[in-house]
Amino acid sequence: MSGLDRIRVAAQKDKNLRFTSLMHHITVDLLRDSYKSLKRDAASGIFNVTWKQYGEELEVSLPDLHRRVQSGRYRAMPSKRIWIPKPDGRKRPIGIATLEDKVVQQAAVRVLNQIYEETFLGFSYGFRPGRHQHNALDAVWVGITRRKVGWVLMLIFADSLTLSIMYG
């Protein structure tokens, strides 16, 4: 059983368990898997290093990255700022992380998902692995077409949408 599997099992057994140290679960293998899971054509950060370019030195770069993460010497780089035009003529700023930062972020997400996936309910869809807005819309469609619905409550937040269906 891998370290990530052990985290999930511990989280399943005790919903109140407090995890105090998770850094040792970020391994070179996890960093490699995280690199491979990134979008190959995603925008590059301030150093303009692409997925392919980073991969050319992957087996040298990952052990070095792992040492820096584990020793506390790793520091995220500033994000590249770009501006995206909005329909009303204004511009929206976004930040693009460096590829190495994306690898570390993805590894951290994979560790934390082992804990938090155990606490989500089956009808939770936001920002979960293997679930997206289309799954949520499918669930709403099934709910309102197969059951008698009294009302639908839709809450819209800055970057998310929450739907509640009340069955009659």
SEMAR-43394 format. One record per residue (C-alpha): z negated, x, y. Coordinates in steps of 0.05 Angstrom, whole numbers, padded with zeros to 5 digits, always signed. Layout:
N
ZXY;...
This chain:
168
+00000+00000+00000;+00020+00029+00068;-00026+00035+00127;+00008-00023+00162;-00002-00066+00100;-00076-00048+00099;-00082-00070+00172;-00050-00137+00155;-00095-00148+00095;-00157-00131+00135;-00135-00179+00190;-00123-00234+00138;-00192-00225+00106;-00232-00225+00170;-00205-00261+00232;-00262-00233+00274;-00252-00160+00253;-00247-00112+00312;-00198-00055+00303;-00224+00005+00342;-00175+00059+00322;-00102+00048+00305;-00069+00112+00330;-00069+00145+00261;-00022+00090+00238;+00032+00116+00284;+00065+00166+00237;+00130+00205+00240;+00159+00155+00189;+00139+00096+00233;+00169+00130+00294;+00234+00141+00254;+00235+00068+00232;+00222+00047+00304;+00279+00090+00329;+00326+00060+00277;+00306-00011+00297;+00326-00001+00371;+00391-00028+00398;+00443+00027+00392;+00480+00006+00456;+00419-00008+00500;+00417+00020+00570;+00387+00090+00576;+00329+00109+00620;+00321+00161+00675;+00345+00218+00631;+00407+00180+00609;+00394+00197+00536;+00429+00147+00490;+00407+00125+00421;+00462+00169+00390;+00443+00231+00431;+00370+00225+00412;+00389+00216+00339;+00427+00282+00338;+00360+00319+00343;+00318+00265+00311;+00284+00307+00257;+00263+00358+00310;+00245+00307+00364;+00202+00260+00322;+00150+00310+00297;+00143+00335+00369;+00135+00264+00395;+00085+00249+00340;+00043+00311+00359;+00043+00290+00432;+00024+00218+00416;-00033+00239+00369;-00061+00293+00415;-00060+00248+00476;-00009+00291+00512;+00046+00238+00509;+00058+00205+00576;+00109+00150+00588;+00163+00169+00638;+00179+00127+00699;+00229+00071+00685;+00298+00072+00714;+00302+00016+00767;+00364-00025+00770;+00378-00089+00808;+00412-00150+00776;+00444-00201+00821;+00417-00272+00818;+00460-00335+00828;+00428-00347+00896;+00451-00279+00922;+00383-00244+00916;+00372-00187+00867;+00322-00182+00810;+00293-00113+00794;+00287-00090+00722;+00260-00025+00693;+00294+00012+00636;+00248+00056+00595;+00271+00123+00567;+00292+00122+00494;+00231+00161+00473;+00186+00111+00509;+00222+00054+00473;+00209+00088+00406;+00134+00094+00420;+00130+00023+00447;+00165-00004+00385;+00118+00035+00339;+00057+00007+00376;+00086-00063+00372;+00095-00056+00297;+00023-00034+00288;-00005-00090+00332;+00040-00143+00299;+00003-00131+00234;-00060-00156+00267;-00036-00211+00313;+00015-00243+00266;-00044-00265+00223;-00074-00305+00281;-00011-00343+00302;+00000-00413+00277;+00065-00432+00241;+00092-00469+00301;+00084-00409+00348;+00152-00378+00366;+00145-00336+00429;+00158-00261+00422;+00147-00259+00347;+00187-00218+00297;+00241-00259+00263;+00231-00319+00310;+00267-00336+00373;+00281-00394+00420;+00333-00424+00373;+00280-00431+00318;+00235-00466+00368;+00290-00514+00389;+00306-00529+00317;+00233-00545+00304;+00232-00592+00365;+00296-00626+00341;+00268-00638+00272;+00203-00663+00302;+00234-00714+00348;+00289-00738+00300;+00246-00747+00238;+00181-00773+00267;+00163-00827+00316;+00150-00790+00381;+00105-00819+00435;+00120-00765+00486;+00143-00694+00496;+00106-00647+00544;+00144-00587+00570;+00107-00532+00607;+00150-00480+00642;+00117-00414+00661;+00148-00354+00695;+00184-00327+00634;+00168-00377+00579;+00172-00449+00558;+00119-00487+00520;+00135-00553+00486;+00083-00601+00458;+00104-00662+00418;+00057-00721+00410;+00072-00763+00349;+00058-00838+00354;
